[in-house]
């Protein structure tokens, strides 16, 4: 296996492939995404250990969605059990994925801690609404620092779950290869992210127009969750293609 350099315009192709594959199996991919979100959210509510465990399972859950995309791309219906693909590949791969998850949880905790330290003291009084929360300078600074600090962490883990699961690469090495692949294809990844920003913006604009026709803010509250779920599921569907086209096997073909 070796790195495959792609032109920047491939980023738009990844967006198109994600949307096309999602539309082949919209109910399955949306259902799997919601199962993933609900599972992580419920686990995060467990006192003390819940949040770190939820973070540790994110790489495995992301791999499950990528495996589902692979099935949908081949014209097959992805079953719910595919979300557990990371834990169905033998004891050695399971241990490697758990180690990768532990590294991700540790990295996330470091990012959150650093962002909290760099953003200054939190508001002393309780904040009751999201709008008031975003008006707090310390909260805005914290979110900005998290966005900045999560970027290198995201690049390290972007391809890592797939490299561990499908190619048996050691978790630490997978982080290195993931970062190098992302940096090599940074143009395509930038176009990919801009493409999805355009999709999110377009959907948001449609929601505003629909809400204005159907009853304003009350209609918006009804429409936001299903629309956000569909677009988010489509985004996660597209992640598989960023991996598939960033690496080649020894025979010169992208990994299946």
RAFENUR-V965225 format. One record per residue. PSI is psi in whole degrees, 0 to 359 (NA if undefined). Layout:
BEGIN
PSI, PSI
END
This chain:
BEGIN
139, 164, 141, 116, 133, 153, 161, 325, 344, 335, 320, 325, 320, 320, 314, 317, 320, 314, 318, 316, 322, 318, 341, 323, 61, 319, 317, 312, 322, 318, 317, 320, 316, 324, 318, 312, 315, 320, 314, 320, 317, 317, 323, 339, 350, 131, 145, 291, 349, 310, 313, 322, 320, 317, 320, 334, 351, 316, 319, 320, 320, 320, 320, 319, 325, 320, 323, 320, 319, 318, 314, 323, 333, 7, 14, 156, 117, 121, 159, 329, 345, 339, 335, 19, 323, 338, 18, 18, 23, 156, 320, 317, 325, 314, 319, 319, 323, 322, 317, 318, 320, 320, 322, 317, 316, 314, 321, 319, 320, 316, 313, 319, 313, 318, 322, 318, 321, 338, 351, 179, 144, 160, 139, 333, 154, 142, 126, 337, 155, 324, 316, 326, 317, 349, 355, 119, 320, 322, 316, 317, 320, 315, 321, 315, 321, 318, 317, 313, 333, 342, 306, 326, 318, 322, 323, 324, 2, 309, 352, 313, 319, 321, 320, 314, 312, 341, 1, 27, 141, 141, 316, 317, 324, 326, 317, 311, 324, 313, 317, 318, 317, 318, 320, 320, 35, 327, 314, 321, 323, 315, 321, 312, 320, 322, 318, 328, 321, 320, 313, 319, 316, 316, 319, 319, 317, 319, 317, 317, 317, 317, 322, 332, 334, 356, 17, 223, 325, 320, 322, 318, 326, 324, 333, 310, 309, 322, 316, 323, 316, 313, 320, 320, 320, 321, 312, 330, 326, 344, 326, 321, 331, 326, 312, 320, 356, 353, 151, 149, 176, 337, 357, 3, 150, 150, 140, NA
END
